[in-house]
Structure formats: C-alpha cells, structure tokens
Amino acid sequence: MQMLEILRLIAALMAGGVIGFGFGLIQEKALRRNEQRQQTGQLKSEFSVMSGSMKRVALLMITLLLVQVLCPLLFRNGTQWWVSGGVVVGYGIVLFRRLKLKKSGSL
C-alpha cells in the first residue's frame, strides 16, 4: 500500500511538472515574440500584451481543471499540493534556464 501512495505522489509531481514546464515554454515564446515586436516597432502599447497574457493564464487554469476532472486520484488526500509543487518546479526550470542564459550573455 505504501508503494502505491509513493507512485501516486510521484505521478502528481510529474503531472504538475509537465503542466508548469509547458506553461513556462508558452510564456517564454510569447515573451520572445513581444520583444521582437517591440524591436521592430510593431508593439504599439504595453496594454496589448495584457490580453494575450490573460489568455495564457486562462489556458493554464483550464488545463489544471481538466487534469483534476480526468485524473481525480491526483487531487485527493493532499496530493493536490504535490501537483501544485510540480507546477512551480516545472515553471521554475524554465525561468532559471532563461536567467542562466541571460547571465551568460546568450540572450
């Protein structure tokens, strides 16, 4: 029984990590696109970026809702915190990778 619990926690952490990493990649792609638009002068207003950001956050929330509906075992007995931790770790990997590239001067 303990092994099943451990596997469930690992699955929750991995599912959250995949979601967080995917969201981070989408955000990073949007950031690069907006930086390019700003350099070419196509970005007229900073507020035009806001609507796209809200759509991406809504996509994240819908994805988390779908995972909760499709995989209810990942959201019971405190396991949801492992999913949340996975989201943070996955998104953090993308952020730290970008920070590392920025510090090395590759960006």
GROMACS elastic network, one bead per residue, 0.5 to 0.9 nm:
[ bonds ]
;  ai    aj funct       b0    kb
    1     4     6  0.52764   500
    1     5     6  0.65364   500
    1     6     6  0.88957   500
    2     5     6  0.51291   500
    2     6     6  0.62918   500
    2     7     6  0.86946   500
    3     6     6  0.50749   500
    3     7     6  0.61697   500
    3     8     6  0.85825   500
    4     7     6  0.51096   500
    4     8     6  0.61702   500
    4     9     6  0.87236   500
    5     8     6  0.50591   500
    5     9     6  0.62971   500
    5    10     6  0.86832   500
    6     9     6  0.51436   500
    6    10     6  0.61954   500
    6    11     6  0.85471   500
    7    10     6  0.50741   500
    7    11     6  0.60181   500
    7    12     6  0.85129   500
    8    11     6  0.50533   500
    8    12     6  0.61237   500
    8    13     6  0.86240   500
    8    73     6  0.76986   500
    8    74     6  0.69164   500
    8    79     6  0.78864   500
    9    12     6  0.50368   500
    9    13     6  0.61681   500
    9    14     6  0.85737   500
    9    74     6  0.77423   500
    9    79     6  0.63411   500
    9    82     6  0.64859   500
    9    83     6  0.83258   500
   10    13     6  0.50703   500
   10    14     6  0.60796   500
   10    15     6  0.84929   500
   10    82     6  0.81116   500
   11    14     6  0.50916   500
   11    15     6  0.59724   500
   11    16     6  0.84859   500
   11    74     6  0.76619   500
   11    82     6  0.89069   500
   11    83     6  0.84527   500
   12    15     6  0.51401   500
   12    16     6  0.61366   500
   12    17     6  0.84334   500
   12    73     6  0.87958   500
   12    74     6  0.55056   500
   12    75     6  0.83146   500
   12    79     6  0.67522   500
   12    80     6  0.73334   500
   12    81     6  0.85715   500
   12    82     6  0.56674   500
   12    84     6  0.85459   500
   12    85     6  0.89472   500
   12    86     6  0.73589   500
   13    16     6  0.52268   500
   13    17     6  0.60116   500
   13    18     6  0.86709   500
   13    79     6  0.87626   500
   13    81     6  0.86993   500
   13    82     6  0.51077   500
   13    84     6  0.77335   500
   13    85     6  0.66421   500
   13    87     6  0.78634   500
   13    89     6  0.88530   500
   14    18     6  0.61157   500
   14    19     6  0.85723   500
   14    82     6  0.87986   500
   14    83     6  0.75514   500
   14    86     6  0.61920   500
   14    87     6  0.86873   500
   14    90     6  0.87889   500
   15    18     6  0.52431   500
   15    19     6  0.63180   500
   15    20     6  0.86437   500
   15    67     6  0.84806   500
   15    74     6  0.87725   500
   15    83     6  0.64759   500
   15    86     6  0.69400   500
   15    87     6  0.80155   500
   16    19     6  0.50826   500
   16    20     6  0.60123   500
   16    21     6  0.84026   500
   16    64     6  0.85673   500
   16    82     6  0.74559   500
   16    84     6  0.60596   500
   16    85     6  0.69084   500
   16    88     6  0.78381   500
   16    89     6  0.82027   500
   16    90     6  0.72314   500
   17    20     6  0.50782   500
   17    21     6  0.58596   500
   17    22     6  0.83035   500
   17    83     6  0.75045   500
   17    84     6  0.84950   500
   17    85     6  0.77841   500
   17    88     6  0.72902   500
   17    89     6  0.60720   500
   17    91     6  0.74935   500
   18    21     6  0.51612   500
   18    22     6  0.59486   500
   18    23     6  0.84529   500
   18    86     6  0.76501   500
   18    87     6  0.72822   500
   18    90     6  0.63487   500
   18    91     6  0.88821   500
   19    22     6  0.51723   500
   19    23     6  0.60896   500
   19    24     6  0.85216   500
   19    60     6  0.78103   500
   19    63     6  0.77280   500
   19    64     6  0.78755   500
   19    86     6  0.79798   500
   19    87     6  0.59592   500
   19    90     6  0.71345   500
   19    91     6  0.82243   500
   20    23     6  0.50879   500
   20    24     6  0.60377   500
   20    25     6  0.86148   500
   20    60     6  0.85212   500
   20    84     6  0.88133   500
   20    86     6  0.68721   500
   20    88     6  0.62461   500
   20    89     6  0.70477   500
   20    92     6  0.79764   500
   20    93     6  0.88417   500
   20    94     6  0.87554   500
   21    25     6  0.62125   500
   21    26     6  0.86940   500
   21    86     6  0.89512   500
   21    87     6  0.71794   500
   21    88     6  0.86350   500
   21    89     6  0.78861   500
   21    92     6  0.78491   500
   21    93     6  0.70705   500
   21    94     6  0.64536   500
   22    25     6  0.51385   500
   22    26     6  0.63088   500
   22    27     6  0.86633   500
   22    90     6  0.77655   500
   22    91     6  0.77421   500
   22    94     6  0.89985   500
   23    26     6  0.51033   500
   23    27     6  0.61624   500
   23    28     6  0.85540   500
   23    56     6  0.79056   500
   23    57     6  0.85484   500
   23    59     6  0.87006   500
   23    60     6  0.67511   500
   23    87     6  0.87307   500
   23    90     6  0.84397   500
   23    91     6  0.68217   500
   24    27     6  0.50500   500
   24    28     6  0.60340   500
   24    29     6  0.85500   500
   24    90     6  0.74653   500
   24    92     6  0.79507   500
   24    93     6  0.83013   500
   24    94     6  0.56582   500
   24    95     6  0.73678   500
   25    28     6  0.50169   500
   25    29     6  0.61140   500
   25    30     6  0.85887   500
   25    91     6  0.81925   500
   25    94     6  0.67779   500
   26    29     6  0.51771   500
   26    30     6  0.62630   500
   26    31     6  0.86400   500
   26    56     6  0.78177   500
   27    30     6  0.51029   500
   27    31     6  0.61290   500
   27    32     6  0.87082   500
   27    53     6  0.80280   500
   27    56     6  0.75851   500
   28    32     6  0.62410   500
   28    33     6  0.85925   500
   28    94     6  0.79735   500
   28    95     6  0.85423   500
   28    98     6  0.85115   500
   29    32     6  0.51989   500
   29    33     6  0.62095   500
   29    34     6  0.86553   500
   30    33     6  0.50183   500
   30    34     6  0.60890   500
   30    35     6  0.85213   500
   30    52     6  0.83384   500
   30    53     6  0.84342   500
   31    34     6  0.51332   500
   31    35     6  0.60697   500
   31    36     6  0.85244   500
   32    35     6  0.50827   500
   32    36     6  0.61197   500
   32    37     6  0.85554   500
   33    36     6  0.51187   500
   33    37     6  0.61472   500
   33    38     6  0.85994   500
   34    38     6  0.60568   500
   34    39     6  0.86064   500
   34    43     6  0.72182   500
   34    49     6  0.74826   500
   35    38     6  0.50184   500
   35    39     6  0.62369   500
   35    40     6  0.87216   500
   35    43     6  0.85968   500
   36    39     6  0.51153   500
   36    40     6  0.62798   500
   36    41     6  0.85473   500
   36    42     6  0.84970   500
   36    43     6  0.87066   500
   37    40     6  0.52489   500
   37    41     6  0.60557   500
   37    43     6  0.51951   500
   37    44     6  0.89039   500
   38    41     6  0.50630   500
   38    42     6  0.59807   500
   38    44     6  0.79163   500
   39    42     6  0.77093   500
   39    43     6  0.81788   500
   40    43     6  0.77938   500
   41    44     6  0.70469   500
   43    46     6  0.73457   500
   43    48     6  0.78260   500
   43    49     6  0.85233   500
   44    47     6  0.87572   500
   44    48     6  0.77039   500
   45    48     6  0.55767   500
   45    49     6  0.76627   500
   46    49     6  0.56943   500
   46    50     6  0.73576   500
   47    50     6  0.52194   500
   47    51     6  0.75246   500
   48    51     6  0.61412   500
   48    52     6  0.75505   500
   49    52     6  0.55703   500
   49    53     6  0.64302   500
   49    54     6  0.89342   500
   50    53     6  0.50545   500
   50    54     6  0.62247   500
   50    55     6  0.87038   500
   51    54     6  0.51498   500
   51    55     6  0.63206   500
   51    56     6  0.87818   500
   52    55     6  0.50995   500
   52    56     6  0.63400   500
   52    57     6  0.87793   500
   53    56     6  0.51387   500
   53    57     6  0.63111   500
   53    58     6  0.86149   500
   54    57     6  0.51301   500
   54    58     6  0.61207   500
   54    59     6  0.85671   500
   55    58     6  0.50158   500
   55    59     6  0.61533   500
   55    60     6  0.87039   500
   56    60     6  0.63140   500
   56    61     6  0.87575   500
   57    61     6  0.63086   500
   57    62     6  0.86560   500
   58    61     6  0.50655   500
   58    62     6  0.61495   500
   58    63     6  0.85268   500
   59    62     6  0.51023   500
   59    63     6  0.60750   500
   59    64     6  0.86170   500
   60    63     6  0.50863   500
   60    64     6  0.62339   500
   60    65     6  0.86136   500
   61    64     6  0.51240   500
   61    65     6  0.61455   500
   61    66     6  0.86242   500
   62    66     6  0.61028   500
   62    67     6  0.86012   500
   63    66     6  0.50871   500
   63    67     6  0.62179   500
   63    68     6  0.85724   500
   64    67     6  0.51294   500
   64    68     6  0.61624   500
   64    69     6  0.87033   500
   65    68     6  0.50110   500
   65    69     6  0.62386   500
   65    70     6  0.85722   500
   66    69     6  0.50833   500
   66    70     6  0.58958   500
   66    71     6  0.81529   500
   67    70     6  0.51235   500
   67    71     6  0.55206   500
   67    72     6  0.76587   500
   67    74     6  0.83061   500
   68    71     6  0.54279   500
   68    72     6  0.53600   500
   68    73     6  0.83055   500
   68    74     6  0.71029   500
   68    75     6  0.63686   500
   68    80     6  0.88577   500
   69    72     6  0.57724   500
   70    73     6  0.89619   500
   71    74     6  0.58551   500
   71    75     6  0.76092   500
   72    75     6  0.53410   500
   72    76     6  0.70533   500
   73    76     6  0.59210   500
   73    77     6  0.88378   500
   73    79     6  0.80867   500
   74    77     6  0.87577   500
   74    78     6  0.87604   500
   74    79     6  0.56850   500
   74    80     6  0.61013   500
   74    82     6  0.84510   500
   74    83     6  0.73166   500
   75    78     6  0.69504   500
   75    79     6  0.53846   500
   75    81     6  0.82626   500
   75    83     6  0.80438   500
   76    79     6  0.55314   500
   76    80     6  0.65125   500
   77    80     6  0.78207   500
   78    81     6  0.59229   500
   78    82     6  0.76932   500
   79    82     6  0.52528   500
   79    83     6  0.67504   500
   79    84     6  0.88870   500
   80    83     6  0.50158   500
   80    84     6  0.62502   500
   80    85     6  0.85635   500
   81    85     6  0.60103   500
   81    86     6  0.84635   500
   82    86     6  0.60800   500
   82    87     6  0.86229   500
   83    86     6  0.50070   500
   83    87     6  0.63176   500
   83    88     6  0.87734   500
   84    87     6  0.50585   500
   84    88     6  0.63708   500
   84    89     6  0.86919   500
   85    88     6  0.50890   500
   85    89     6  0.61562   500
   85    90     6  0.85314   500
   86    89     6  0.50151   500
   86    90     6  0.59250   500
   86    91     6  0.84170   500
   87    90     6  0.51653   500
   87    91     6  0.60616   500
   87    92     6  0.82685   500
   88    91     6  0.52901   500
   88    92     6  0.58043   500
   88    93     6  0.85540   500
   89    93     6  0.61391   500
   89    94     6  0.88734   500
   90    93     6  0.53086   500
   90    94     6  0.68681   500
   91    94     6  0.53371   500
   91    95     6  0.64189   500
   91    96     6  0.87729   500
   92    96     6  0.59747   500
   92    97     6  0.83247   500
   93    96     6  0.52543   500
   93    97     6  0.59894   500
   93    98     6  0.85812   500
   94    97     6  0.51434   500
   94    98     6  0.62677   500
   94    99     6  0.86706   500
   95    98     6  0.51656   500
   95    99     6  0.61721   500
   95   100     6  0.86260   500
   96   100     6  0.60174   500
   96   101     6  0.85452   500
   97   100     6  0.51058   500
   97   101     6  0.62942   500
   97   102     6  0.86296   500
   98   101     6  0.50872   500
   98   102     6  0.60801   500
   98   103     6  0.85967   500
   98   107     6  0.82019   500
   99   102     6  0.50002   500
   99   103     6  0.61157   500
   99   104     6  0.85917   500
  100   103     6  0.52000   500
  100   104     6  0.62439   500
  100   105     6  0.87090   500
  100   106     6  0.88501   500
  101   104     6  0.51580   500
  101   105     6  0.62693   500
  101   106     6  0.52889   500
  101   107     6  0.59680   500
  102   105     6  0.51578   500
  102   106     6  0.59748   500
  102   107     6  0.50913   500
  103   106     6  0.77088   500
  103   107     6  0.82698   500
  104   107     6  0.79075   500
